[in-house]
């Protein structure tokens, strides 16, 4: 197999509004790589925007590039994340992530294997998030 190089100028097109996935609020994708094994993309969340509950077959790495937000594993309390933080979501861990109130957030999501979407995040799930 040959390495794939994506030149920096090929990434200058920027973000496109995500209209297919399962999100609350405005979310924008900028794909850097996608195949059947992995995807790498920058995701921009408007303030308070977030994913629905979901998991990744072989795990996911989130690198917060700007702003601040939240990540939460099912059954746990939401945890604050901010620029410079890296999050490892182990295989099969059901979780959500998104921007804090009053802040956009951009993170690089590197996801491995397939993923499953579940229910939207409820008001009860958001306790402690401001």
The 8 nearest C-alpha neighbors of each residue, nearest first, counted from 0:
[[1, 2, 3, 4, 36, 34, 35, 37],
 [0, 2, 3, 4, 5, 34, 32, 36],
 [1, 3, 4, 0, 5, 32, 6, 34],
 [4, 2, 1, 5, 32, 0, 6, 31],
 [5, 3, 6, 2, 7, 1, 32, 31],
 [4, 6, 7, 3, 9, 31, 10, 32],
 [5, 7, 9, 8, 4, 10, 11, 3],
 [6, 8, 9, 10, 5, 11, 4, 31],
 [7, 9, 11, 10, 6, 12, 5, 13],
 [10, 8, 7, 6, 11, 5, 12, 31],
 [11, 9, 8, 7, 12, 13, 31, 6],
 [12, 10, 8, 13, 9, 7, 14, 29],
 [13, 11, 10, 14, 9, 8, 29, 15],
 [14, 12, 11, 29, 10, 15, 28, 30],
 [13, 15, 29, 28, 27, 16, 12, 43],
 [14, 16, 27, 28, 17, 29, 13, 26],
 [17, 15, 27, 26, 18, 28, 14, 25],
 [18, 16, 27, 26, 19, 28, 15, 20],
 [17, 19, 20, 16, 26, 21, 27, 22],
 [20, 18, 17, 21, 22, 16, 26, 28],
 [21, 19, 18, 22, 17, 50, 116, 51],
 [20, 22, 51, 50, 19, 116, 23, 119],
 [23, 21, 50, 51, 49, 20, 24, 48],
 [22, 24, 48, 49, 50, 25, 21, 51],
 [25, 23, 48, 22, 26, 49, 45, 47],
 [24, 26, 45, 48, 44, 27, 23, 16],
 [25, 27, 44, 43, 17, 16, 45, 24],
 [26, 28, 16, 43, 17, 15, 14, 42],
 [29, 27, 42, 14, 15, 41, 17, 30],
 [28, 30, 14, 41, 40, 13, 42, 15],
 [31, 29, 40, 32, 28, 39, 41, 33],
 [30, 32, 40, 39, 29, 10, 33, 5],
 [33, 31, 39, 38, 30, 40, 34, 37],
 [34, 32, 38, 37, 39, 35, 31, 30],
 [33, 35, 36, 37, 38, 32, 112, 39],
 [34, 36, 37, 112, 33, 113, 38, 111],
 [37, 35, 112, 34, 111, 38, 113, 33],
 [38, 36, 111, 110, 34, 112, 33, 35],
 [37, 39, 33, 110, 32, 109, 34, 40],
 [40, 38, 109, 32, 31, 108, 30, 33],
 [41, 39, 30, 31, 29, 108, 107, 42],
 [40, 42, 107, 29, 106, 28, 108, 30],
 [41, 43, 28, 105, 106, 27, 107, 40],
 [42, 44, 105, 27, 26, 104, 28, 45],
 [43, 45, 26, 104, 48, 103, 98, 25],
 [44, 46, 103, 48, 25, 47, 26, 98],
 [45, 47, 103, 102, 100, 98, 101, 48],
 [48, 46, 100, 98, 99, 45, 49, 97],
 [49, 47, 24, 45, 23, 44, 46, 97],
 [50, 48, 97, 23, 96, 22, 98, 47],
 [49, 51, 22, 95, 96, 21, 97, 23],
 [50, 52, 119, 22, 120, 21, 95, 118],
 [51, 53, 95, 117, 94, 118, 119, 116],
 [54, 52, 116, 93, 117, 115, 94, 51],
 [53, 55, 93, 91, 92, 114, 115, 94],
 [56, 54, 114, 58, 91, 57, 90, 113],
 [55, 57, 112, 113, 90, 91, 114, 58],
 [58, 56, 90, 111, 112, 55, 91, 89],
 [59, 57, 90, 89, 55, 88, 111, 56],
 [58, 60, 110, 88, 109, 87, 111, 55],
 [59, 61, 87, 109, 86, 108, 88, 110],
 [62, 60, 108, 86, 85, 107, 106, 63],
 [61, 63, 85, 107, 106, 84, 64, 86],
 [62, 64, 106, 82, 84, 83, 65, 81],
 [65, 63, 106, 82, 105, 62, 83, 107],
 [66, 64, 82, 105, 104, 63, 67, 106],
 [67, 65, 104, 103, 82, 102, 81, 105],
 [68, 66, 81, 104, 80, 99, 98, 102],
 [69, 67, 98, 99, 80, 97, 79, 81],
 [68, 70, 79, 80, 78, 96, 97, 77],
 [69, 71, 96, 78, 77, 95, 79, 97],
 [70, 72, 77, 94, 95, 78, 76, 75],
 [71, 73, 94, 75, 93, 74, 92, 95],
 [74, 72, 93, 75, 94, 71, 92, 52],
 [73, 75, 72, 76, 71, 124, 93, 94],
 [76, 74, 72, 73, 71, 77, 78, 124],
 [75, 77, 71, 78, 74, 72, 127, 126],
 [78, 76, 71, 70, 69, 75, 79, 128],
 [77, 79, 70, 69, 71, 76, 80, 68],
 [80, 78, 69, 68, 70, 77, 81, 67],
 [81, 79, 68, 69, 67, 84, 78, 70],
 [82, 80, 67, 84, 66, 63, 83, 68],
 [81, 83, 65, 63, 64, 84, 66, 67],
 [82, 84, 63, 81, 64, 85, 62, 65],
 [85, 83, 63, 82, 81, 62, 80, 86],
 [84, 86, 62, 61, 63, 83, 87, 60],
 [85, 87, 61, 60, 88, 62, 84, 59],
 [88, 86, 60, 59, 89, 61, 85, 58],
 [87, 89, 59, 58, 92, 60, 86, 90],
 [90, 88, 58, 92, 87, 91, 59, 57],
 [91, 89, 58, 57, 56, 92, 55, 88],
 [90, 92, 54, 56, 55, 93, 89, 58],
 [93, 91, 54, 89, 90, 94, 88, 72],
 [94, 92, 54, 53, 73, 72, 91, 52],
 [93, 95, 72, 52, 71, 73, 53, 92],
 [96, 94, 52, 50, 71, 70, 51, 53],
 [97, 95, 70, 69, 49, 50, 71, 94],
 [96, 98, 49, 68, 69, 48, 50, 44],
 [99, 97, 68, 47, 104, 46, 48, 44],
 [98, 100, 68, 47, 102, 46, 67, 101],
 [99, 101, 47, 46, 102, 129, 98, 68],
 [100, 102, 46, 99, 103, 47, 98, 45],
 [103, 101, 46, 99, 100, 66, 67, 98],
 [102, 104, 45, 46, 66, 44, 98, 105],
 [105, 103, 66, 98, 44, 67, 65, 43],
 [106, 104, 43, 65, 42, 64, 63, 44],
 [105, 107, 63, 64, 62, 42, 41, 108],
 [106, 108, 41, 62, 40, 61, 42, 63],
 [109, 107, 61, 40, 39, 60, 110, 106],
 [110, 108, 39, 60, 59, 38, 107, 61],
 [109, 111, 59, 38, 37, 108, 58, 60],
 [110, 112, 37, 57, 58, 36, 59, 55],
 [113, 111, 36, 56, 57, 37, 55, 110],
 [114, 112, 56, 55, 111, 115, 57, 36],
 [113, 115, 55, 54, 56, 112, 116, 53],
 [114, 116, 53, 54, 117, 55, 113, 56],
 [115, 117, 53, 52, 114, 54, 51, 118],
 [116, 118, 52, 53, 51, 115, 119, 54],
 [119, 117, 52, 51, 120, 116, 53, 121],
 [118, 120, 51, 52, 121, 117, 22, 50],
 [119, 121, 51, 124, 52, 118, 122, 125],
 [122, 120, 124, 123, 119, 125, 118, 51],
 [123, 121, 125, 124, 120, 126, 119, 128],
 [122, 124, 121, 125, 126, 120, 127, 128],
 [125, 123, 121, 122, 126, 120, 77, 76],
 [126, 124, 122, 123, 128, 127, 121, 77],
 [127, 125, 128, 123, 124, 122, 76, 77],
 [126, 128, 125, 129, 77, 76, 124, 78],
 [127, 129, 125, 126, 77, 99, 69, 100],
 [128, 100, 127, 99, 126, 125, 47, 101]]
